[in-house]
């Protein structure tokens, strides 16, 4: 085989390996569905639970880099504290070892059969869950076909003394091996892929274990670069999460190079004598589990060091709280975050509305100004959230989840309109303050009665969305009908007062504008409630 043929076959095998891993990960994520969201919800300040969550999520998404990038996203969005992130990062390192363990089963000869059967199931079954599991097995089979291609590409190198001497030198000069592992991982941006290349060399008998371990250590350091690159442009806390990943992996590598390398050789030699691929996979697992057990009690020190490396106060976001493009790595989790962000946007709009009404009734300028400030935040939230939802809709999510995303896009539009009506009311309040317009006790009483029902309608709509509660959603729809009748009644009676000159014309116009805005807020509340009922129909 010519050198160029070797390179292209190796690259083709690597491409199939990465594609298979991606298809397998997508299938697993779809099959896990809501379970993946519930796994993330288990996160507490308990570091051990963080390790477990990190390991499980990484086993599903098949990439520690993807999990760590997602952690950076969670931290950047304010959903995860640094103390939680430490445990998840450590757990991600453990979860990624599962890929190496799978590869060493050497199922390459069965891979075409696995793909054939899985494709048959995927084509002919109507069962959604079975289809998703079949998709995962298709990826699983393609992964092994890719490994076979890489093995075929590397076979001719067996007779090359130059290549053999190069690999032996990695064992004799560990720094070269570490550098090689680091460089390959940075180049392909996947520790699983670089581990796959290392195992392909081992399966073909091209690399001794003495050279394999330093390369494995380098891969372990190289995988942190993805998170570091991802943290560029993120807030300080997210940058610290990436720094913790680098420190943890670097500390583990140094620990094994200088203190635990000989015990590691002894253990893997006893566990699988003569089987170098299995020894590398076992070393990978032992390395990450041992590093986690040793360093987990010192998680607080890693957090303190990260704050020394990246000094400064933590930024407090005025807008986005729960979403970040990095979370799109796992669409089912991203959807849960988008729902939380929509509720957050709804509550900011509610604050804006409350300030507008307080400005109107109490004639306080500070409330009017606060409403205008909050309305700007609502607009920013709508822009960022809409962009996130469009990106989420273009990921590998199920049709049902895509319908949920479409519903959320409509809901954030309704919330943004509530914010606009709050701004309109603040402008009416401003006019009332500036012109010292008088309102009769009767008019104020009628307005407050309508405000009470409208605020109840909007608040109940947000609660119905938060709890996915159909009975509360129905209550909002009923309140909307009540508000419509009240608006017509108040409009007719107030026009009568204007005609009989019982109130000033300017005050009368403000009154009519206010009840019109309140009625529109009630309409948008009803739209939010209807979206909740549509979501419940899909789940039925």
C-alpha positions in Angstrom: 0.0 0.0 0.0 1.4 3.4 -1.1 1.9 6.1 1.6 -0.9 8.3 0.2 -3.2 5.2 0.1 -2.4 4.5 3.8 -3.2 8.1 4.7 -6.5 8.2 2.9 -7.6 4.8 4.1 -6.7 5.9 7.7 -8.6 9.2 7.3 -11.6 7.3 5.8 -11.6 4.9 8.7 -11.4 7.8 11.2 -14.2 9.5 9.4 -16.4 6.4 9.6 -15.4 6.0 13.3 -16.4 9.6 14.1 -19.6 9.3 12.1 -20.6 6.0 13.7 -19.9 7.5 17.2 -22.1 10.5 16.3 -25.0 8.3 15.0 -24.7 6.1 18.1 -24.7 9.1 20.4 -27.7 10.7 18.6 -29.7 7.4 18.9 -28.8 7.0 22.5 -29.8 10.6 23.3 -33.2 10.2 21.5 -33.8 6.9 23.3 -32.9 8.5 26.6 -35.1 11.5 25.9 -36.6 13.0 29.1 -34.5 10.6 31.2 -31.4 12.7 30.2 -33.1 15.8 31.5 -34.0 14.1 34.7 -30.4 12.9 35.1 -29.2 16.5 34.9 -31.9 17.5 37.5 -30.1 15.2 39.9 -27.3 17.7 40.2 -26.8 19.1 43.6 -23.7 20.4 45.5 -23.0 16.8 46.3 -19.8 16.2 44.3 -20.2 12.4 44.2 -23.6 12.9 42.5 -21.9 15.2 40.1 -19.4 12.5 39.2 -22.2 10.0 38.6 -24.1 12.4 36.5 -21.0 13.3 34.4 -20.2 9.7 33.8 -23.8 8.7 32.7 -24.2 11.7 30.4 -20.8 11.1 28.8 -21.6 7.4 28.3 -24.7 8.6 26.4 -23.2 11.4 24.4 -20.0 9.4 23.8 -17.7 12.3 24.3 -16.1 13.8 27.4 -15.3 16.9 25.4 -19.0 17.3 24.5 -20.0 16.9 28.2 -17.4 19.4 29.4 -18.4 21.9 26.7 -22.0 21.5 27.9 -20.8 22.1 31.5 -19.1 25.3 30.4 -22.4 26.3 28.8 -24.4 25.5 32.0 -21.9 27.5 34.1 -22.0 30.4 31.6 -25.8 30.3 31.7 -25.8 30.3 35.6 -27.4 26.9 35.8 -24.5 25.2 37.5 -22.1 26.3 40.2 -18.3 25.7 40.0 -18.5 23.2 42.8 -21.0 21.2 40.8 -19.0 21.5 37.6 -15.9 19.9 39.3 -17.7 16.6 39.9 -19.3 16.5 36.5 -16.0 17.1 34.8 -14.4 14.3 36.8 -17.3 12.0 36.0 -17.0 12.9 32.2 -13.5 11.6 32.2 -14.7 8.2 33.6 -17.6 8.1 31.2 -15.4 8.5 28.1 -13.5 5.3 29.0 -16.5 3.2 28.0 -15.8 3.9 24.3 -12.4 2.4 24.7 -13.7 -0.6 26.5 -16.3 -1.2 23.8 -13.7 -1.0 21.0 -11.5 -3.7 22.6 -14.3 -6.3 22.2 -13.0 -6.5 18.6 -16.5 -6.9 17.0 -15.3 -5.8 13.5 -16.2 -9.0 11.8 -19.8 -8.8 13.2 -20.1 -5.0 12.4 -21.8 -5.5 9.0 -24.3 -7.9 10.4 -25.1 -5.5 13.3 -25.6 -2.6 10.8 -27.7 -4.8 8.5 -30.0 -6.0 11.2 -30.3 -2.5 12.8 -31.1 -0.9 9.4 -33.7 -3.5 8.7 -35.4 -2.7 12.1 -35.0 1.0 11.5 -36.7 0.8 8.1 -39.6 -1.5 8.9 -40.6 -0.7 12.5 -43.2 1.9 13.4 -42.2 1.8 17.1 -40.4 5.1 17.8 -38.3 3.8 20.8 -37.2 0.7 18.8 -36.3 3.0 15.9 -34.1 5.1 18.1 -32.3 2.0 19.6 -31.8 0.7 16.1 -30.2 4.0 15.2 -27.8 3.6 18.1 -26.8 0.1 16.9 -26.3 1.4 13.3 -23.8 3.9 14.7 -22.3 1.2 16.8 -21.7 -1.0 13.8 -20.3 1.8 11.6 -17.9 2.7 14.5 -16.4 -0.8 14.2 -16.3 -0.7 10.4 -14.3 2.5 10.8 -11.9 0.7 13.2 -11.5 -2.1 10.6 -10.6 0.5 8.0 -8.0 2.1 10.3 -6.5 -1.3 11.1 -6.2 -2.1 7.4 -4.5 1.2 6.7 -2.0 0.6 9.5 -1.1 -3.1 8.7 1.6 -2.2 6.1 3.4 -0.2 8.7 4.3 -3.5 10.5 7.3 -3.9 8.3 8.5 -0.4 8.6 11.5 -0.2 11.0 11.3 3.7 11.0 7.7 3.6 12.2 8.5 0.9 14.8 11.5 2.8 16.1 9.3 6.0 16.3 6.7 4.2 18.5 9.4 2.6 20.7 10.9 6.1 21.2 7.6 7.2 22.7 8.1 4.6 25.4 11.7 5.5 26.0 11.1 9.3 25.9 7.7 9.7 27.5 7.5 13.4 26.8 7.4 12.6 23.1 4.6 10.2 23.6 2.6 12.7 25.6 3.2 15.4 23.0 2.0 13.0 20.2 -1.2 12.1 22.1 -1.8 15.7 22.8 -1.3 16.8 19.2 -3.5 14.1 17.7 -6.4 14.9 20.2 -6.1 18.7 19.5 -6.1 18.0 15.7 -9.2 15.7 15.7 -11.0 17.5 18.7 -12.1 14.2 20.1 -10.3 12.1 22.8 -12.5 9.1 21.7 -11.2 9.4 18.1 -7.5 9.6 19.2 -8.0 6.7 21.6 -9.5 4.8 18.7 -6.4 5.4 16.6 -4.2 4.3 19.5 -6.3 1.1 19.9 -6.1 0.5 16.1 -2.3 0.5 16.4 -2.5 -1.8 19.4 -4.9 -4.3 17.7 -2.5 -4.5 14.7 0.4 -5.2 17.2 2.2 -2.1 16.2 2.6 -0.4 19.6 4.0 -1.7 22.9 2.2 -0.8 26.1 5.2 1.2 27.2 4.6 3.6 24.3 0.8 3.4 24.5 0.5 4.8 28.0 2.4 8.1 27.4 0.2 8.7 24.3 -2.8 8.0 26.5 -1.6 10.5 29.0 -1.2 13.1 26.2 -4.7 12.3 24.9 -6.0 13.0 28.4 -4.5 16.5 28.4 -5.4 17.2 24.8 -9.1 16.6 25.4 -9.2 19.7 27.7 -8.5 22.0 24.8 -12.0 21.7 23.4 -13.5 23.1 26.6 -10.8 25.9 26.7 -11.7 26.9 23.2 -15.4 26.7 24.0 -14.9 29.0 27.0 -13.6 31.9 24.8 -16.3 34.5 24.9 -18.0 33.0 28.0 -18.1 34.6 31.4 -15.4 34.3 34.1 -17.1 31.4 35.9 -17.3 29.4 32.6 -13.6 30.1 31.9 -12.9 28.8 35.5 -14.8 25.6 34.7 -12.5 25.0 31.7 -9.4 25.8 33.8 -10.5 23.2 36.4 -10.7 20.6 33.6 -7.2 21.4 32.5 -5.9 21.4 36.1 -7.6 18.1 36.9 -6.4 16.2 33.8 -2.9 17.7 34.1 -2.7 16.8 37.8 -3.8 13.2 37.1 -1.2 12.8 34.3 1.6 14.1 36.6 0.5 11.8 39.4 0.7 8.7 37.2 3.9 9.7 35.4 5.9 10.2 38.6 4.2 8.0 41.2 1.6 5.5 39.9 3.0 4.4 36.6 4.7 1.2 37.8 1.6 0.1 39.9 -0.5 0.8 36.8 1.7 -1.4 34.6 1.5 -4.2 37.2 -2.3 -4.0 37.5 -3.1 -4.0 33.7 -0.5 -6.7 33.2 -2.3 -9.0 35.6 -5.8 -8.1 34.4 -5.1 -8.9 30.7 -1.6 -10.4 30.1 -0.5 -10.2 26.5 -3.6 -8.3 25.3 -2.3 -4.8 24.7 -5.6 -3.2 23.4 -7.4 -4.4 26.5 -4.4 -3.2 28.7 -4.7 0.3 27.1 -8.5 0.4 27.7 -8.1 -0.8 31.3 -5.3 1.7 31.9 -7.6 4.5 30.6 -10.4 3.4 33.0 -8.1 2.9 36.0 -6.3 6.2 35.3 -9.6 8.3 35.3 -11.3 6.4 38.2 -8.1 6.7 40.4 -7.6 10.3 39.6 -11.2 11.1 40.5 -11.0 9.2 43.8 -7.8 10.9 44.8 -8.7 14.5 43.7 -12.5 14.7 44.4 -11.9 15.5 48.1 -9.8 18.5 47.0 -12.4 19.9 44.6 -12.5 23.1 46.7 -8.8 23.6 46.1 -9.4 23.3 42.3 -12.1 26.0 42.5 -9.9 28.3 44.5 -7.0 27.9 42.1 -9.3 28.6 39.1 -10.2 31.9 40.8 -6.5 32.7 41.2 -5.8 31.9 37.5 -8.9 33.8 36.3 -9.4 36.6 38.9 -12.3 39.0 39.1 -15.9 39.0 40.4 -18.5 36.8 38.9 -20.7 38.5 36.4 -24.4 38.7 37.1 -26.4 38.4 33.9 -29.4 40.8 33.6 -30.8 38.8 30.7 -30.2 35.2 29.7 -30.0 32.8 32.7 -30.5 29.2 31.4 -29.5 28.9 27.8 -26.1 28.8 26.1 -25.3 27.5 22.6 -22.9 25.0 24.1 -25.9 23.2 25.7 -27.1 22.3 22.2 -24.6 19.4 22.3 -27.4 17.6 24.1 -30.8 18.7 22.5 -33.1 17.1 25.1 -31.3 19.0 27.9 -31.3 22.1 25.7 -35.1 21.9 25.4 -35.5 21.8 29.2 -33.2 24.8 29.5 -35.2 26.7 26.8 -38.4 26.1 28.7 -36.8 27.5 31.9 -35.5 30.5 30.0 -39.0 31.1 28.5 -40.4 31.1 32.1 -37.7 33.5 33.2 -38.6 35.8 30.3 -42.2 35.6 31.3 -41.4 36.6 34.9 -39.3 39.6 33.7 -42.3 40.7 31.6 -44.4 40.3 34.7 -42.0 42.5 36.7 -42.2 45.1 33.9 -46.0 45.0 33.9 -46.2 45.3 37.7 -43.9 48.4 37.6 -45.9 50.0 34.8 -49.2 49.6 36.9 -47.5 50.8 40.1 -46.3 53.8 38.1 -49.8 54.5 36.9 -51.7 54.1 40.2 -49.0 55.5 42.6 -47.6 58.1 40.1 -44.0 57.2 40.9 -41.4 57.9 38.3 -39.0 55.2 39.5 -41.6 52.5 38.6 -42.0 53.9 35.1 -38.3 54.0 34.6 -37.9 50.4 35.9 -40.6 49.2 33.5 -38.7 50.7 30.6 -35.5 49.0 31.8 -37.2 45.6 32.2 -38.8 45.9 28.7 -35.4 46.2 27.1 -34.3 43.0 28.9 -37.5 41.3 27.6 -36.6 42.3 24.0 -33.0 41.0 24.4 -34.3 37.8 25.9 -36.7 37.3 23.0 -34.0 37.8 20.4 -31.5 35.4 22.1 -34.1 32.8 22.9 -35.6 32.8 19.4 -32.1 32.4 18.0 -31.5 29.5 20.4 -34.8 27.8 19.6 -34.1 28.0 15.8 -30.8 26.3 16.3 -32.4 23.7 18.6 -35.0 23.0 15.9 -32.2 22.2 13.5 -30.5 19.6 15.8 -31.4 15.9 15.8 -34.5 16.1 18.0 -37.7 14.1 17.6 -40.7 15.5 15.7 -42.6 15.8 19.0 -39.8 17.9 20.5 -39.7 20.0 17.4 -43.4 20.7 17.8 -42.6 21.8 21.4 -39.9 24.1 20.1 -42.4 25.6 17.6 -44.9 26.2 20.5 -42.1 27.9 22.5 -41.4 30.3 19.7 -45.1 31.3 19.7 -45.0 31.6 23.5 -42.0 33.9 23.6 -43.7 36.1 21.0 -46.8 36.3 23.3 -44.6 37.2 26.3 -42.7 39.8 24.3 -46.1 41.4 23.4 -47.0 41.4 27.1 -43.8 43.4 27.6 -44.8 45.8 24.8 -48.2 46.4 26.4 -46.5 46.9 29.8 -44.4 49.6 28.1 -47.5 51.2 26.6 -49.0 51.3 30.1 -45.8 52.9 31.4 -46.1 55.6 28.7 -49.7 56.2 29.8 -48.5 56.5 33.4 -45.8 58.9 32.3 -48.4 61.1 30.5 -50.6 61.0 33.6 -47.7 62.0 35.9 -46.5 64.8 33.5 -50.0 66.3 33.0 -51.3 65.6 36.5 -54.4 64.1 35.1 -57.2 63.5 37.6 -59.1 60.2 37.8 -62.3 59.6 39.8 -62.4 57.0 42.6 -64.9 55.1 40.5 -62.6 55.0 37.4 -59.6 53.9 39.6 -61.7 51.2 41.3 -62.9 49.8 37.9 -59.3 49.8 36.6 -57.9 48.0 39.7 -60.7 45.4 39.5 -59.7 44.7 35.9 -55.9 44.7 36.7 -56.5 42.1 39.4 -58.1 39.7 37.0 -55.6 40.3 34.2 -52.6 39.8 36.6 -54.2 36.6 37.9 -54.7 35.4 34.3 -51.0 36.1 33.3 -49.5 34.7 36.5 -51.7 31.6 36.2 -50.6 31.1 32.6 -47.0 31.1 33.6 -47.7 28.6 36.5 -49.6 26.4 34.1 -46.6 26.4 31.7 -44.1 25.7 34.6 -46.1 22.8 35.9 -47.7 21.7 32.6 -51.1 21.9 34.4 -54.1 21.6 32.1 -56.7 22.7 34.8 -54.8 25.9 35.4 -54.6 26.5 31.6 -58.4 26.1 31.3 -58.8 28.6 34.2 -56.8 31.2 32.2 -59.0 30.7 29.1 -62.1 31.2 31.3 -60.6 34.4 32.8 -59.9 35.7 29.3 -63.6 35.5 28.5 -64.3 37.4 31.7 -61.8 40.1 30.9 -63.3 40.5 27.4 -66.8 41.2 28.9 -65.3 43.5 31.5 -63.4 45.5 28.8 -66.6 46.0 26.7 -68.7 47.0 29.8 -66.1 49.5 31.1 -65.6 50.9 27.6 -69.3 51.5 27.2 -69.8 53.0 30.7 -66.7 55.3 30.3 -67.8 56.6 26.9 -71.1 57.4 28.6 -69.2 59.4 31.3 -67.3 61.2 28.5 -70.5 62.1 26.7 -72.1 63.5 29.8 -68.8 65.4 30.6 -68.4 63.6 33.9 -64.6 63.3 33.3 -61.9 65.1 31.4 -61.4 64.1 27.8 -57.6 63.4 28.3 -58.2 61.2 31.3 -61.0 59.4 29.4 -58.6 58.6 26.5 -56.0 57.3 28.9 -58.6 55.1 30.6 -59.7 53.6 27.3 -56.1 53.0 26.2 -55.3 51.3 29.5 -58.2 48.9 29.5 -57.4 48.1 25.8 -53.8 47.2 26.7 -55.1 45.1 29.7 -57.5 43.2 27.4 -54.6 42.4 25.0 -52.4 41.1 27.8 -55.3 38.8 28.8 -55.4 37.5 25.1 -51.7 36.7 25.2 -52.1 35.0 28.5 -54.8 32.8 26.9 -52.4 32.0 24.0 -49.8 30.8 26.5 -52.4 28.6 28.2 -53.5 27.2 24.9 -49.9 26.2 24.1 -49.8 24.3 27.4 -53.0 22.4 26.4 -51.5 21.6 23.0 -48.4 20.2 24.7 -50.6 18.0 27.0 -52.5 16.6 24.0 -49.2 15.4 22.5 -48.2 13.7 25.7 -51.7 12.0 26.0 
